[in-house]
Amino acid sequence: MDPIGFNAGDVNLFRYVGNSTTNASDPTGAWPLPLVITVVTGVLALVAAIHFAHVEMPTIEKDIQDGKIKDCEQYKELTFSEGTSTSGRVTYIMRYCMCKIILAFHNVGF
């Protein structure tokens, strides 16, 4: 329950932890948890987008142009291969999707 109770001006005494008291805590009531989560999530998404735009996409596009990639299936196979970590699976899924998008653009003449 919100440490300052109804003095926060809100009848919802659990809003200060995003209505999730089992997953978050803020004993002082000073952290605006939903804002912190939104900012952190946004920063992580931005970093991932920059990485894929500047590192992964050019590599995939070059491999397509060089004929090393024909249908993107190797990324799908790597995603579900035994021993692939969760972060590795996410990376391969992103590569697979990016590969499909690039191939679609190549097929329509871009």
N, C-alpha and C positions, 0 to 999 in steps of 0.2 A: 504494500500500500504506500502511496505517496507520502514521504516523510513530512511534508508540510501540510498534509491533509487537504481540506477544502480551501485553505488559504491560497492555493494556486489558482483559484477562480474557475475550477473545473470540477464537475460532479463525478467525472470518471477518475477514480483514484488509481487507476492502473495505466493511464495514458503515458505517464512519464517513462515507462519502459516498453512503449509500443504495444501495450496490452498483452505482454508476454512475460509475466513474472517468473515463469519457470526457466526462461532462456536468457533473461537479462536482469541486471540489478543496478541500481543507482541510489545508494543509501543516502546521499546528500540531496538528491533531486536536482543536481546542477547540470547534468549532461542531457542535452536533447537527443536521446538515442536515435529516433527515426532520422534526424538530420545527419548524425554521424554515420549511420548505416548507408544512407543515400549518397553521401559524399565519398565514402570509401568504395562503395560499389561503382560509382561513376568513375573514380580515378582508375580502378582496376580495369574497367571496361575500356577506358581510353588508352591505357598502356597496352592492352591486348590488341586493340584496333590498330594502333601505331605499329606494333610489332608485325602484325600480319600484313599490313599495307606496305611496309618497307623491307621486310625480310622474307616472309613466306610467299607473298604473291609474286614478286619478281622471280623467285626461284622456281615456283610452280610453272609460271608462264614460260620461262626459258626451257624447262624440261619438256613442256608440251611442244614448243617450237622445234626442239632438238629430236623429237620423236621418242623420248624416254617415257612419256606418259601418253597413253592412248584413251583410257576410259576412267581413270581415277580409282579403279578397284583396289589397287595396292594399298591405298590409305584405309579403305574399308576393312581389308584383311588385317592390316596392322592394328586397327582399332580393337578388334576382337581377338587378337592373338594372345595366347597364354603368357602371363608375365608382364603384360603392359600395365603400367601404373594408371591411376585415375587421371592424373594430369596428362599423361601420355595419350590416354584415350581421348581426352578433350582436344588435345593438339591435333591428333589424326582426324577427328571428326571435323574440326575447323578446316584442315587441309583438304579433306574430301569435299566439303561444301564449296570452298574457294576454287578448287579444281573444276567442279561442275559448273560454276558460274563462268570461269574463264573459258572453258570449252564451249559453253553456250554462246558466249560473245564471239568466239572464233568461228563457230558454225554459221552465224548470221552475218559475218563479214566485218566485224569490228577489229 
